[in-house]
Every structure is written in C-alpha cells, then in structure tokens.
Amino acid sequence: SLALFALIAAGFQSFAADTNSPAHIAMRHFMRGANCGNYLEVPPRQSWAVRHTTNDLSHMRAEGFDHVRIPVGWHHYIGPAPEFRLSDEIFGKVDLLVTNALALGLNVLVNTHHFDAFTSEPEQNTDKFVAIWRQGAAHYASTPKGLAFELLNEPKDKATTAVMNPIYGRAIRE
C-alpha cells in the first residue's frame, strides 16, 4: 500500500502548471458554483432535507452560476454485498437534478457525502465505495459533457491521503 502511494506520489504532476491539460481545461467550466446541499445526502427517513427543484436551478443559472454541486449520500441507498446495488430511487432523484441542470446550461459536480462508515474504516468499506462509483460511472456514461465527479467530500478520520490514494485509483479505474 505504501509502495503504491510512493509510486503515485513520485509520478504526480500538478495540472496547474499546464494550462492546456485536460484537468485545467475542465476546471474552466467550474468557476462559479452553487450547492444543492441538505437534500440528497440526508438519510431517507430523516426530515431535515431541503428539496431542490428545477426552479432553484433556474435561479442559480440566472444569477450567473456556471455549475451546481450535488452532494449525495449514496451509501444510504446501497444493497447488500457482494453487488452493493444502488437503488433506482436515488438514481431517479439525482437524475432529475443532473438532467435539468445540464439542460439549463449548468455544469454539474456530483459527490459522495457523509459516508462516515467509510472514512472511519476505509479498508473495510472500500468495496462499497468502489461499487458506488462503478455504478455511477455506468449510469452516467452517456450523459452529455458537463458532468463531473468528486469521489469523496471532506475525507477525515482514517481516510488519510496515504490510505485514500490507492482507493481513489481503484475507484477511478473501475
């Protein structure tokens, strides 16, 4: 694990130095964003969610935002091992925001939010984490340009850089 991290770290190149790199070019579409927080990351049976609508997205676009961030608690909608299948319910909710945001000319950044079991015990929950992104990538494979993914919001606890880099690599490859 440390050897892999050292390899990744040794080969790391900053995208900021090359203004024509794919990362730098993509970044230009995510300069001024708004957040659809406190909605899809809320556990399904809790009542503090603030539902975001197409009308909210329209207001964001009218205010000059170029992208919207959609935090998602995917882990609340995941089935048992070994498939860890995500429910159609969560994809339907996320799809509604993604589709309407893209139609309005907003780019979209979708992330994994509040997956505390994973950040507390990353090695025991890696298969779930990777399954989330495998399914998300497959589900959104034909989505038009403008959709990006943030693998994990605010890593904490045992989700250190040394632990997470190999896991991120696996998720990205999947």
Disulfide bonds with the S-S distance in Angstrom:
none
